[in-house]
Amino acid sequence: MPNLREIKISEIDRINVHGRTGRQLQPLPLFFNGSGIEVTVTGAELWVEVETDSDNLEPWVAYEINGAFMGRQMLLPGTHELCLFRNLEPSEPKTVKFYRELQAVSEDERCQVLVSGLKLDGEFLDPPRRSRRIEFIGDSITSGEGTYGRVEDTVWVAMYMSASVNYATMTGRELDADVQLISQGGWGVYCGWDNDVRHNLPSVYEKVCGLADGPANEALGAADHYDFSFAPDAIVVNLCTNDNSAFNQPPFTTPDGVTHKQHRNPDGTFLKEDERKVEEAIIGFLRMIRRHNPGSHVVWCYGMLGYEMTLTITRAINEYKAASGDENVAFLNLPNTTPDTLGAHMHPGPKSHEKAAKVLADYLRMQMGWD
């Protein structure tokens, strides 16, 4: 790699950093799927230097050039130099986005992606500056689970998750908005799919990345209180799919010896006192979101994997609005996944994400007055 200059990420002024960050900026941790860097450069060649680690869930990364998807790959533990482009026209500006595909991992404390620097033979130009910002909060759907692979693929490994084929990314692209994702497969607003009440997004929302445990992630600032500097215009919450699943699963006993179970009535409807736990969790989370994002429009989306909790969610939203006087909150049904839009892991496939993104983008255009 002759004639290439090596520049640390912290030394680059003309750069967009996507995703939540903590106390460490060099090397830069990419905690969530969709977290990454974006630069516009001249030159014929560009490389990115990345440090990674993992135990059982290897991180995947992806990159785009001038808005076009170019590639994705798994990275084993170690230090990597990845070529993002080579032998292009030196004088022509290239906007390059490099980002994490895999969700934040609560099951592998060693899973990390750290961007240390870039190598190039050109100059940095001003990267795109977008005036719109959207935050997405969700579960495996927002983690893009099932967006790669065949419908028949059911083995739970990292390569089937993505930010590159994802309704959140698609919505941001359609609206020319910066997006920030906070998601975890299997988690809900009250409990996880298996009745584990520890697996709820509100419990980690106020930290930089409360999903990344262990001393190594703590040293990177994952456990720090997030400063909410992203200041989104709109916040999209896509939760309750796993809360619904909990009503169909056996009891779960947490390490403190307490057993938890969401119950149904003999006729199949939700037992009211258990359904109320979900409603109260929704109300509490809306209060938390509003406290940290006073000017954001909040839209709670649901429906890509069934509609059974629609009334539960809308009742909770209406109760929150009546008690708080906050009218800047709404509910939006997204198109259900059908056999022809199904992906791997019995999750929404690319076509399902495309349909959801269209509905959401159209809604936000109307609601936010975005052309």
N, C-alpha and C positions, 0 to 999 in steps of 0.2 A: 504494500500500500504506500508507494512513494508519493511525496508531495501532499500528503494529507495532514491537516492540522487536527490535533486532539484537543477538544474543549470540554471542560466539566459542565455538567448541567447547570450548576449554580452560577457559572460564569456567563451564561447565555441570557441576555436581556430580552431579545426578541423571540419569545417563546410563549405558547399557550400550555399551561399545565391543567389537565383535566382530572377531576376527582378530588376527593378529600385528602389533605396533607396534614401532617403533624409537625413535631418539633424538628425532625430530620429532613433536610432538603438535599443533602449530598452524601451518598447517592440518594436519588429520589425514590421512595417506596410507591409502588402502584398497588393499593390495597383492594380496590373493588374492580369488577369487570367494567370496562369502559374507561378506567383511569389510564392516563397516558400523557404523552407530550405531542405537540404539534408545532412544526417550524416551516417557514418558507425560506428556501435557500437557492442560490445559484450553484454552478459547478457540475461536474460530470459524475461525481461519486459521493455517496453518503453511507456511513456505517453508524450503528448504534452499539454502545457497550452496555451490557446487561449482566448483573449478578443475580443468580437464582439459587433457591434451595427448596427442598421438599422431602417428605418422607414417603407418603403413599399416594398423594395427589399432585402430580407434576403440573406446574402452571403452563398455560397456553398463552401465546401472544399473537397479535395480528398487526398488519400495517396497511395503510392506504396511501396512494399518491394522486394528488389533484382530485380527491374525492372518490377515486376508483379503488375498490378492494383489490389488493395484490397478493396477499398470502397470509397464512397462519401456520404456527408450528408449536410443538411441545418443546420445553426446555428442561433438560436434566440438571441436577445440581452442578453449579460451577460458574465460571466466568465466560461470557460469550461475546463475540464480535459478529454482528449480523449485518450483512450488506442489504441496504434498503433500496439503493439503485446504483447503477454503474453504466458508464459509457452513454449517458444522456447528453443532450446539447448543453454545453456549459453555461451559455448566456441566458437560457430560458429559466424563469423561476419555477420551482417545484414545491408545492405544499405537501408535506409528509406528516402523517399521523401514525404514531406507534403506540399501541395500547394493550392492556391486559384483557384477555378473553375470559378467563376463569373467574368466577365469583370469589369473594372473600371466603376463606376456608376456615370453618370452625372445627373441622375434623383433623387438621394437620397443622400443628403449631409451627412447623418448619417451613411451610409454604410461603415463599416470598419472591417478589420481582422487584429488583432495584435497578434503576437506570442511572448509570454513573457518568456517561458522556457521549459525545458524538465525534466522529471523524469525517472531515470533508475537505474538498479542494476549492470550495466556493465561499460565498459570503452569506450572512444572514440578512434577510429582508423582513419587513413587518409581516407577521402571520395574520390570518383572518381575524377580524374583530367583529364578533356577533353581538347584537344588542338584546337578544332574547336568551333567557335561561330557564331550564326546566329541570326539576329534581324528580326522580322516580324512586319510589320505595316499594319493594315487593318481595316475592318469594322466588321459586324456581322459574316461574314464567318470566320475570324480570331478569333472572340470571340466564335466560336464553337456553334453558335445558331442553334438549330434544330438537334444537334447530339444525344440528348436523347429524348425519347418520340416517339409517333406514328405519322405517316403522318397526321392523322386526328386531332392531337393536335394543336390548334391555339391560345390558351390563352397565352399572353405574360407575362411569369413569369420566375424567375431566374433559375429554375431547368432545363430548356431546353438548357442552355449554358454550355460550358465546355472547359477546357484545356486538359482533359484526353482523349477525343475523338476529335481530331483536327489535321488537316493536318500539322500545324506547329510543334506540339509535335511529330507527327509521323515521320516527316522529320528529326527532331533532333535525335530521337531514331535510325532511320535507318542509320544516318551518325555519330552517337556517338558524337553529338555536344551539347553544352549548347545553349539554346534558350532563347530569351527575346521577349515578346509580348507587343505591344502597339496597342490597337484596341478599336473600339467603334461602336456598332451596329447603323445603320442608318446614319452614317457620311460618307463624301466623301473627295475628294481632293479639290474641290471647294465649294460644298454645300452638305447638307443632302438630304435624299430621298424626303423631302417635300419642297425643295427650301429654307430652312433656311440656309443662307450663314454663320451663326455663327458656324455651325456644320461641320467643316473641320479639318482634322488631322494636317495639317501644323501649325495651330494656337496653338496647345498644344504640339507639338513634342519637343520643346526646354525646357519644364518644366519636373520635375520629374514625375508628374502625373497631368497635367493641366485639366484632366477630372473630378477630385475629387474636388468639390467646398466646400465652407464653412469654418468657422474659425477652426473647429476641424481638418479638413484635412490640412489646412494651417499650423497649429501647428505641424503636423507630417512631414512637409517639402514638401507636394505635389506641392506647387506653386513655390518651389525653382528652380533655373536654374539647369538643369541636367548637370553633369560633363562629360557625354559621356565616362565614364571609361570602359564600356563593350567592346568597340573596336571590333566590329564584323568583321569576315572575309567576310561575305556576308550579305547583307540586302535585304530582300524580301518585296516588296511593293505589296499589293493586294487591290487596290482601283479603284474606278470609277463605281462600280455596283450601288451605290446610286446616283452618279452624273447622271447616265443614267436614273434612276427612276424619277429624278426631272423634266425631260422633259415631263413626263406623268401626273404630279400632278398639282393641282391648285396653284395660287400665294400664297406666304407667306409674311406676313407683320411683320417685326421685331419691337421690342419695340420702336425704334427711329422713327417709322412711315413710313419707307421705304418698299415698296413692291418689292419682287423679284420673277422672274419667268423665267425658261428656256423654250424656245419655239421651236416648230417644224414648218417646212414648210408645206404647204397644201399636199404635196406628202409624208409626214411622216418623211422626213429627218430632221436633226438638223438645226435650223437657225444658219447660220455661225457665227454671232457675239456672240451668246450664246455658241456655241461649242468652240469658241476661248477662252472664259473665263475658260473653263476646261483645254484647252491646256496650257494657261499661268499659271494656278495653278500647273499643272504637272511640267512645266519647273522651276517655282519658288521653288517647293518642292525638286526637284532634286538638285538644287543649295544649298538649306539648308542642305540636307542630306550629300552632298559632303563636305560642309564646316566643318561639325562636324565629318565626317568619311572619311578622305582623302584617306585611303588605301582600303576601302571596295569595293567589287564587288556588284553592285546594279542591281537587276533583278526585273522588274515590271511585276507582274503576273496578269492574268485576264482570266475570262471565266467560272468560276464555276456556274454562274447564267446568262449565255448569253454572246454573243460576240459583241453586237452592238457598243461598243465604242472602238473596237480594232484599227481601223484606226485613231481615235482621239488620242489615247495613243501613237501609234507608230510615228505619225507625230510629236507629242510634244517631244518624246525622240530623234528623229532624229534632230529636231531643236536645242534641248539642246546640243547634241553631236557636231553638226556643230559649234555652237557658242562658246562652252567651250573647245573643243578639247579633252573632256573626253570620252575615248573609253571603260571605265570600267563599262558601263551601257548597259543593254540588256532588251529585252522583251520576255516573255514566255507565251504562251497560255496554260491554264490548261483545263483538260477535263470538258465538260459541265455536269451538273447534269441532269440525265434522270429520268423518272418515277420510275425505279427500284432502283435508288440510292438517292431518295428524302428522307428527314427527316421531322421533325416537323417544323411548321411555314413556310412551303413552302421554306425551306432552304436545303442546302446540308446535306445529312445524312452520317452516318459512312462510307458507301461504296464509296460515292463521295469523302470524305476526304482521304480515302485510295488511290484512283486512283490519286488524285492530288499530294499526298505525293510521290508516286512512280515517277511521271513525274518530280517533282521538285528535288527529291533526285538524280535521274539519271542525270539531267541537272547539278546540283552542283558538282557531282562527275567529270563530264567531264570538266566543266568550271574551277573548282578549283584544279583539279588534285588530288582529294581525292580518295584513294583506297576504 
